[in-house]
Amino acid sequence: MNHHTVPGRRVVRAAADTETAARRDTHAVVIGGSIAGLLASRVLADFFGTVTIFEKDHLADNAEPRAGVPQGRHVHSIWKRGLTLMEESFPGLTAELVEGGSAEVEMTSDFAWYHRGVWKLRVPSGILITCQTRPFLEWHIRRRVCQISNIRLVDQCHVKRFAADPGRVTGVVVQSRRAGAAEETVAADLVVDASGRGSGTPRQLDELGYGQPAMSVIDVDVGYATRLYDRPPREDHPWKALIIAPTPPHGKRLGVVFPVEGQRWIVMLGGWNGDHPPRDDDGLLEFARSLEAPDIYTFMRDAVPLTPSVGYRFRANTRRYYERMQRFPGGLIVLGDSLCSFNPIYGQGMTTSALDAMTLRQCLERGVRKGDSIDAIANRFRKRVPRRLEAPWRMAAGEDMNWPGTQGDPPFGTAFMNWYFGRVHALTARDPRVLVQFVRVANMIDSPARIFHPRVLAPVLTRSARVGRPRLMRQKVPASITKR
Ligand SMILES: Cc1cc2nc3c(=O)[nH]c(=O)nc-3n(C[C@H](O)[C@H](O)[C@H](O)COP(=O)(O)OP(=O)(O)OC[C@H]3O[C@@H](n4cnc5c(N)ncnc54)[C@H](O)[C@@H]3O)c2cc1C
């Protein structure tokens, strides 16, 4: 592994044939072979001669959870925008998932969603997502990445630090986890940090004399307990997926039931501000019984568990502002959870990683058109990517402020947004047009500004947003919106 690195080198856009058009002697290294790293690699393969992904875990050819992604054992819903971007990167991916056992679920008519004291309407929105476990999704993406001939995925290989010259990162120092392996320096024209929440980039930049990026921390102390259950073919629930979310500030407890591959249900119970579910059977059931509607409790009471429950504690939303650093080395890009990590309850991480990859593609395409150097392209990415983080960050950090135990500086305008969304949530139980617009924004299909579209704004300002009383989900699914 020996590549030459020259500052100011350029990449060329791959035309129809990726391998022949991409410049053969350019090399990009990606740290981390999880969702953000895999999606970024797919983009880089169109512009660089070789892309090497270093992943510290052993990567088996299966959908088993692994140590480097402990969150993989927990519910991972993918918003429609993320799924669409993944499908664009890997045409046919959605069909492969469904063929392998993912469940197709319509976001509004198939979901029974209790939130802020009301059941959302069950009308079709045409937004179809797939439900599967996180390792299953990652495995399918990984398989597709491994079919791209100029990508090398090196597993069981730990990236220990950057290799650097004054002014730029020139590669990485790696060490295989196989017995007796020594450290090795791998040169690269571009290094992409997709190593997740525990990213070592802030510390390393400090050691290299650049200082650390400013950081926002919204401490929310969320706890999860997750368990898989049998999903017999003849079960007859009036929903395909079920969410029971709390009414803040007093309600802090959430429950989710999603269908996943292998004819199983994944059930997650969680709580904000330290109100975490226990892990033992009786404690779990009690926690489920304390949710604001009884449906998950009755489901769990009657269902057959396949696994013990596993826990996860998520302390804080974290966002690093690399774009504000006065000095930043060339040859380095940070994306995915390394850059911004959200309260997982809102399910935004994978879609945001897909948006990061899309931004990377746009920056590379523009840079190639203008004949920019790799460093100039990386710099443009650093300045542009925060714009796409703004909406999901506001959503997560702002929403978390509804609970008084949350610590941190709320984004500007949080009090107004939380008042507004409180009314929107109430209206989603009565107004199909408000519901569909809300779900389109939540799925990141539409810009957040659409939540102020007159079809939402008018009822928010004029109709009383009364909160109903919790009861068991017995709502019939209407055939279409137009019937209402
Ligand atoms: C409990 C929980 C539930 C979640 N639920 C959802 C959800 O419902 N929907 C959603 O969209 N998102 C969810 N997320 C977020 C989602 O998991 C991440 O946003 C997504 O995986 C993208 O993260 P990433 O690829 O940047 O980092 P990670 O997934 O954390 O992956 C980092 C990778 O880098 C590797 N690595 C780390 N350091 C090194 C190193 N030095 N050398 C080599 N390899 C290294 C790790 O082994 C790992 O493979 C959830 C997160 C949590 C914690």
The ligand as a MOL file (V3000), in Angstrom:
LIG
                    3D

  0  0  0     0  0            999 V3000
M  V30 BEGIN CTAB
M  V30 COUNTS 53 58 0 0 0
M  V30 BEGIN ATOM
M  V30 1 C -29.5690 3.5680 19.5430 0
M  V30 2 C -29.5030 4.2060 18.1760 0
M  V30 3 C -30.5700 4.0790 17.3160 0
M  V30 4 C -30.5290 4.6950 16.0680 0
M  V30 5 N -31.6290 4.6380 15.2690 0
M  V30 6 C -31.6070 5.2300 14.0680 0
M  V30 7 C -32.7380 5.1860 13.2320 0
M  V30 8 O -33.8020 4.6880 13.5960 0
M  V30 9 N -32.6430 5.7540 12.0000 0
M  V30 10 C -31.4950 6.3810 11.5740 0
M  V30 11 O -31.4640 6.8810 10.4470 0
M  V30 12 N -30.4140 6.4510 12.3640 0
M  V30 13 C -30.4350 5.9060 13.5890 0
M  V30 14 N -29.3270 5.9800 14.3840 0
M  V30 15 C -28.1240 6.6760 13.8870 0
M  V30 16 C -27.3410 5.7770 12.9190 0
M  V30 17 O -26.9500 4.6020 13.5660 0
M  V30 18 C -26.1170 6.5240 12.3640 0
M  V30 19 O -26.4470 7.8400 12.0590 0
M  V30 20 C -25.5970 5.8440 11.1130 0
M  V30 21 O -25.0960 4.5820 11.4110 0
M  V30 22 C -24.4690 6.6190 10.4330 0
M  V30 23 O -23.3820 6.6410 11.2940 0
M  V30 24 P -21.8890 6.5740 10.7920 0
M  V30 25 O -21.7410 5.6370 9.6440 0
M  V30 26 O -21.4260 7.9700 10.6310 0
M  V30 27 O -21.1660 6.0100 12.0820 0
M  V30 28 P -21.3280 4.5480 12.7850 0
M  V30 29 O -22.5410 3.8660 12.3420 0
M  V30 30 O -21.1340 4.8050 14.2340 0
M  V30 31 O -20.1100 3.7680 12.2090 0
M  V30 32 C -18.7560 4.0950 12.4410 0
M  V30 33 C -17.9050 2.9720 11.8510 0
M  V30 34 O -16.5380 3.3300 11.9220 0
M  V30 35 C -15.8010 2.2210 12.4560 0
M  V30 36 N -14.6300 2.8250 13.1000 0
M  V30 37 C -14.6400 3.6770 14.1500 0
M  V30 38 N -13.3790 4.0690 14.4410 0
M  V30 39 C -12.5610 3.4400 13.5530 0
M  V30 40 C -11.1620 3.4490 13.3410 0
M  V30 41 N -10.3310 4.2060 14.0960 0
M  V30 42 N -10.6490 2.6650 12.3560 0
M  V30 43 C -11.4620 1.9180 11.5680 0
M  V30 44 N -12.8160 1.8650 11.7240 0
M  V30 45 C -13.3490 2.6380 12.6970 0
M  V30 46 C -16.7770 1.5390 13.3970 0
M  V30 47 O -16.4270 0.1960 13.6490 0
M  V30 48 C -18.0730 1.6500 12.5830 0
M  V30 49 O -18.1840 0.6150 11.6560 0
M  V30 50 C -29.3600 5.4130 15.6610 0
M  V30 51 C -28.2850 5.5270 16.5240 0
M  V30 52 C -28.3690 4.9640 17.7760 0
M  V30 53 C -27.2160 5.1720 18.7230 0
M  V30 END ATOM
M  V30 BEGIN BOND
M  V30 1 1 1 2
M  V30 2 1 2 3
M  V30 3 2 2 52
M  V30 4 2 3 4
M  V30 5 1 4 5
M  V30 6 1 4 50
M  V30 7 2 5 6
M  V30 8 1 6 7
M  V30 9 1 6 13
M  V30 10 2 7 8
M  V30 11 1 7 9
M  V30 12 1 9 10
M  V30 13 2 10 11
M  V30 14 1 10 12
M  V30 15 2 12 13
M  V30 16 1 13 14
M  V30 17 1 14 15
M  V30 18 1 14 50
M  V30 19 1 15 16
M  V30 20 1 16 17
M  V30 21 1 16 18
M  V30 22 1 18 19
M  V30 23 1 18 20
M  V30 24 1 20 21
M  V30 25 1 20 22
M  V30 26 1 22 23
M  V30 27 1 23 24
M  V30 28 2 24 25
M  V30 29 1 24 26
M  V30 30 1 24 27
M  V30 31 1 27 28
M  V30 32 2 28 29
M  V30 33 1 28 30
M  V30 34 1 28 31
M  V30 35 1 31 32
M  V30 36 1 32 33
M  V30 37 1 33 34
M  V30 38 1 33 48
M  V30 39 1 34 35
M  V30 40 1 35 36
M  V30 41 1 35 46
M  V30 42 1 36 37
M  V30 43 1 36 45
M  V30 44 2 37 38
M  V30 45 1 38 39
M  V30 46 1 39 40
M  V30 47 2 39 45
M  V30 48 1 40 41
M  V30 49 2 40 42
M  V30 50 1 42 43
M  V30 51 2 43 44
M  V30 52 1 44 45
M  V30 53 1 46 47
M  V30 54 1 46 48
M  V30 55 1 48 49
M  V30 56 2 50 51
M  V30 57 1 51 52
M  V30 58 1 52 53
M  V30 END BOND
M  V30 END CTAB
M  END
